[in-house]
Protein backbone atom coordinates (compact mmCIF):
# COMPACT_ATOMS: atom_id res chain seq x y z
CA UNK A 1 0.00 0.00 0.00
CA UNK A 2 1.26 3.45 -0.90
CA UNK A 3 1.68 6.27 1.61
CA UNK A 4 1.05 9.95 0.89
CA UNK A 5 3.32 12.60 2.40
CA UNK A 6 2.88 16.36 1.86
CA UNK A 7 5.51 18.72 3.26
CA UNK A 8 5.58 22.53 2.98
CA UNK A 9 8.81 24.55 2.85
CA UNK A 10 9.46 28.26 3.39
CA UNK A 11 11.61 28.62 0.27
CA UNK A 12 10.35 28.17 -3.32
CA UNK A 13 13.35 25.94 -4.23
CA UNK A 14 13.52 23.64 -1.21
CA UNK A 15 10.81 21.22 -2.42
CA UNK A 16 12.83 20.65 -5.62
CA UNK A 17 15.95 19.95 -3.57
CA UNK A 18 14.08 17.52 -1.31
CA UNK A 19 12.65 15.69 -4.34
CA UNK A 20 16.14 15.45 -5.88
CA UNK A 21 17.37 13.95 -2.61
CA UNK A 22 14.52 11.41 -2.60
CA UNK A 23 15.22 10.48 -6.22
CA UNK A 24 18.90 9.95 -5.35
CA UNK A 25 17.85 7.72 -2.44
CA UNK A 26 15.58 5.82 -4.83
CA UNK A 27 18.66 4.86 -6.84
CA UNK A 28 20.08 3.42 -3.61
CA UNK A 29 16.83 1.44 -3.04
CA UNK A 30 16.08 3.29 0.20
CA UNK A 31 12.77 4.61 -1.06
CA UNK A 32 10.42 3.73 -3.92
CA UNK A 33 8.45 6.65 -5.34
CA UNK A 34 5.17 6.01 -7.10
CA UNK A 35 4.41 9.65 -7.87
CA UNK A 36 5.77 13.03 -6.85
CA UNK A 37 4.84 16.64 -7.48
CA UNK A 38 6.43 19.92 -6.47
CA UNK A 39 4.11 22.87 -5.91
CA UNK A 40 5.49 26.40 -5.99
CA UNK A 41 3.37 29.35 -4.95
CA UNK A 42 4.85 32.57 -6.30
CA UNK A 43 4.71 36.04 -4.72
CA UNK A 44 1.36 36.79 -6.36
CA UNK A 45 -0.14 33.58 -4.94
CA UNK A 46 -0.33 31.69 -8.24
CA UNK A 47 0.19 27.92 -7.99
CA UNK A 48 2.66 26.14 -10.30
CA UNK A 49 2.75 22.32 -10.46
CA UNK A 50 5.87 20.40 -11.49
CA UNK A 51 4.96 16.76 -12.04
CA UNK A 52 7.80 14.29 -11.59
CA UNK A 53 6.05 11.63 -13.72
CA UNK A 54 5.36 12.92 -17.22
CA UNK A 55 2.82 10.87 -19.15
CA UNK A 56 2.14 12.86 -22.33
CA UNK A 57 5.52 12.81 -24.10
CA UNK A 58 6.28 9.07 -23.66
CA UNK A 59 2.72 8.18 -24.61
CA UNK A 60 2.90 10.33 -27.75
CA UNK A 61 6.16 8.67 -28.81
CA UNK A 62 4.75 5.19 -28.23
CA UNK A 63 1.53 6.09 -30.02
CA UNK A 64 3.48 7.46 -32.99
CA UNK A 65 5.40 4.19 -33.34
CA UNK A 66 2.29 2.06 -33.00
CA UNK A 67 0.35 4.29 -35.42
CA UNK A 68 3.22 4.27 -37.94
CA UNK A 69 3.32 0.48 -37.89
CA UNK A 70 -0.41 0.08 -38.49
CA UNK A 71 -0.48 2.99 -40.94
CA UNK A 72 2.23 1.33 -43.02
CA UNK A 73 0.34 -1.98 -43.01
CA UNK A 74 -2.89 -0.32 -44.13
CA UNK A 75 -0.95 1.79 -46.62
CA UNK A 76 0.42 -1.40 -48.19
CA UNK A 77 -3.15 -2.50 -48.89
CA UNK A 78 -3.72 0.69 -50.87
CA UNK A 79 -0.24 0.60 -52.46
CA UNK A 80 0.92 3.72 -50.62
CA UNK A 81 2.83 2.68 -47.48
CA UNK A 82 4.59 6.05 -47.06
CA UNK A 83 1.30 7.95 -46.79
CA UNK A 84 0.02 5.30 -44.37
CA UNK A 85 3.17 5.66 -42.26
CA UNK A 86 2.84 9.44 -42.00
CA UNK A 87 -0.90 9.48 -41.35
CA UNK A 88 -0.70 6.56 -38.91
CA UNK A 89 2.16 8.14 -36.95
CA UNK A 90 0.32 11.45 -36.68
CA UNK A 91 -2.96 9.91 -35.61
CA UNK A 92 -1.27 7.51 -33.19
CA UNK A 93 0.75 10.27 -31.52
CA UNK A 94 -2.26 12.57 -31.27
CA UNK A 95 -4.58 9.95 -29.80
CA UNK A 96 -1.99 8.69 -27.31
CA UNK A 97 -1.07 12.22 -26.17
CA UNK A 98 -4.73 13.13 -25.73
CA UNK A 99 -5.37 9.94 -23.77
CA UNK A 100 -2.35 10.54 -21.50
CA UNK A 101 -3.33 14.15 -20.84
CA UNK A 102 -6.75 13.00 -19.64
CA UNK A 103 -5.25 10.40 -17.31
CA UNK A 104 -4.63 11.48 -13.71
CA UNK A 105 -1.97 9.10 -12.43
CA UNK A 106 -1.02 8.90 -8.77
CA UNK A 107 -1.84 11.95 -6.66
CA UNK A 108 -4.93 13.84 -7.81
CA UNK A 109 -4.10 17.22 -9.36
CA UNK A 110 -7.21 18.72 -7.76
CA UNK A 111 -6.01 17.59 -4.31
CA UNK A 112 -2.55 19.03 -5.00
CA UNK A 113 -3.99 22.41 -6.06
CA UNK A 114 -6.40 22.52 -3.12
CA UNK A 115 -3.67 21.81 -0.55
CA UNK A 116 -1.19 23.98 -2.48
CA UNK A 117 -3.47 26.97 -1.95
CA UNK A 118 -2.92 26.64 1.81
CA UNK A 119 0.83 27.30 1.66
CA UNK A 120 2.09 30.85 1.99
CA UNK A 121 3.18 32.88 -1.05
CA UNK A 122 6.83 32.56 -2.17
CA UNK A 123 7.09 29.02 -0.78
CA UNK A 124 6.88 25.44 -2.01
CA UNK A 125 5.51 22.04 -1.08
CA UNK A 126 6.42 18.47 -1.94
CA UNK A 127 3.75 15.84 -2.53
CA UNK A 128 5.09 12.29 -2.59
CA UNK A 129 3.33 8.95 -2.99
CA UNK A 130 5.66 6.30 -1.57
CA UNK A 131 5.41 2.59 -2.32
CA UNK A 132 8.21 1.64 0.04
CA UNK A 133 10.51 3.50 2.43
CA UNK A 134 13.37 2.65 4.77
CA UNK A 135 12.47 5.30 7.34
CA UNK A 136 15.55 4.69 9.50
CA UNK A 137 17.82 5.84 6.67
CA UNK A 138 15.57 8.30 4.84
CA UNK A 139 14.39 10.46 7.75
CA UNK A 140 17.90 11.57 8.83
CA UNK A 141 18.56 12.64 5.23
CA UNK A 142 15.32 14.66 5.11
CA UNK A 143 16.02 16.31 8.44
CA UNK A 144 18.30 18.76 6.61
CA UNK A 145 15.26 20.41 5.02
CA UNK A 146 13.22 22.70 7.21
CA UNK A 147 9.65 21.77 6.46
CA UNK A 148 6.33 21.22 8.09
CA UNK A 149 4.00 18.32 7.48
CA UNK A 150 0.78 19.34 5.73
CA UNK A 151 -0.83 15.92 5.38
CA UNK A 152 0.11 12.26 5.45
CA UNK A 153 -1.47 8.85 5.30
CA UNK A 154 1.25 7.48 7.59
CA UNK A 155 0.48 5.88 10.92
CA UNK A 156 0.50 8.24 13.89
CA UNK A 157 3.88 6.91 15.08
CA UNK A 158 5.52 7.29 11.64
CA UNK A 159 4.02 10.75 11.17
CA UNK A 160 5.42 11.78 14.55
CA UNK A 161 8.88 10.48 13.52
CA UNK A 162 8.67 12.58 10.35
CA UNK A 163 7.58 15.68 12.27
CA UNK A 164 10.42 15.13 14.76
CA UNK A 165 13.01 14.79 12.00
CA UNK A 166 11.82 18.00 10.32
CA UNK A 167 11.62 19.91 13.61
CA UNK A 168 15.18 18.84 14.52
CA UNK A 169 16.39 20.63 11.41
CA UNK A 170 14.33 23.67 12.37
CA UNK A 171 15.75 23.66 15.91
CA UNK A 172 19.34 23.34 14.62
CA UNK A 173 18.85 26.29 12.26
CA UNK A 174 17.38 28.52 14.98
URPE-V678584 format. One line per field, one symbol per residue. ss: DSSP state (h for helix, s for strand, l for the rest). psi: psi as a letter, one per 20 degrees, with the letter a starting at -180 (. if undefined). A space follows every 50 residues. Layout:
# URPE-V678584
ss->???
psi->???
This chain:
# URPE-V678584
ss->llsssssssllllhhhhhhhhhhhhhhlllssssssssssslllllssss sllllhhhhhhhhhhhhhhhhhhhhhhlllhhhhhhhhhhhhhhhhhhhh hhllllllhhhhhhhhllllllssssssssssslhhhhhhhhllllssss sslllhhhhhhhhhhhhhhhhhhl
psi->pqpppppqqiqiihhgggghghhhhhhjkhqopgqqppppoahijppppn phophgghhggghggghgghhgghhhhjkmhgghgggggggggggggggh hipnpcpphggggghhiiqqqlarqpppopgqpnhhhgghhiiiporqpg qrjrrgghhhggggghhghghhh.
